[in-house]
Amino acid sequence: MRHGTCQKSRGTRSRSIRLLMFLVLSSLIWMEYQIDQQVCHICCRVRKLLVLVALLLGLRTKTEWLFMMLRGSIVQPVYGGEMFRAFGHNKVWVLDGGLPRWRASGYDVESSASGDAIWKASAASEAIEKIYQGQTVSPITFQTKFQQHLVWSLDQVKKNMEDQTYQHIDARSKARFDGTAPEPRKGIRSGHIPGSKCVPFPQLLDSSQTLLPAEEVKKRFEQEEISLDKPIMASCGTGVTACILAMGLHRLGKTDVPVYDGSWTEWATEPDLPMKGAESSS
């Protein structure tokens, strides 16, 4: 996923791109609400969101590049960018610093949405509801190519725990990783997957939510004895903030870092799986 600093848009601030951004972000917000309502029993899986994003692409356009922005946080735009990549849409950019930095740099913003955008957002929400209810939706036109190597399953992580082919990095806070702080989701044990190392995702960002320069990002990984010459996979709580680590590694030239889909929330709900940390009994 390409990464750049805020620059004035030249030819890219087209109506189609603005509408697509509106659709994607409104869909993510809707999904967050569903998680809060415990529609998903464990967490919001990457594959479910990938299907929804592909649907939105089919509704909108064949644009070849996207600028992902959000108020206050860069986490969701990065996650959205990774979802596009995992479904075969490789020409994706994340706006460094997001909307706050864009505004702080003095560039224009819009505060209204067209009737067409509102209509398409409504159509997307209806399609999402149908998916959850097991109903069929209208055919889509975007030809997806799922990049399986970028999305890992529980079985792949279990195998890697044994053979240690990939270095495993965890984006959660050190306290959650060590098991000294509770997980934010009820009923989830505290600790970490054996063999993994903690690289809290905020360490890759500065105070303005902008990704650190490449040399600084490299230092953060080296401090945890992560070798850039060996394969790396990332996880977190639910497979979202791990994408920040993947983006940081992308800046360093590692473009094939997989993210463990279910992450700690899935692992910790399996009583027979080993774990390390304060609550560990192994």
LINURQUI-V408784 format. One line per field, one symbol per residue. phi: phi as a letter, one per 40 degrees, with the letter a starting at -180 (. if undefined). burial: 1 if it has 9 or more other ideal C-beta (glycine too) atoms within 8 Angstrom, else 0. A space follows every 50 residues. Layout:
# LINURQUI-V408784
phi=???
burial=???
This chain:
# LINURQUI-V408784
phi=.caaccbccbgbcccccccccccccccccccdcccdcgcccbaccdcccc cccccccccbabdcabbcbacgbcccdcccccccccbgcccbbbccggcd cdcccgccbbbbbccccccccccccccccccccgccbcdbbcccaccdcc bcbdcccccccccfcbcbbbccccccccgcbcccbcgccciacdgcbcbd dcccbcccgbccddccccccccccfccccbcbbbaacbgbcccccccccc cchccbccbcdcfcccdcccccccabhdccbc
burial=10100100000000011111111111110111011000010011110111 11111111110010011111000111111111111111100111111111 11100010000000001101101110110110000000010100011001 11110111011000011111110001111000100001011110011111 10011000111100001101100101010001111111111111111111 11010011111111111110000011101100
